[in-house]
């Protein structure tokens, strides 16, 4: 005879990957943010503050 299908029974480990995605995205965002910050600081020290501020000012002027 056919057995009833239970919605409570799940395969073991079915939800584990979904729980790991959130922290992985957070860590990836922190790493990306740190890389962007380090790149900006490296450009700041390489080109100096005058060129850095000129780039920011020209970008803002282009937007408006």
Secondary structure, 3 states (H helix, E strand, C coil): CCCCCCCCCCCCCCCHHHHHHHHHHHHHHHHHHHHHHHHHHHHHHHHHHHHHHHHHHHHHHHHC
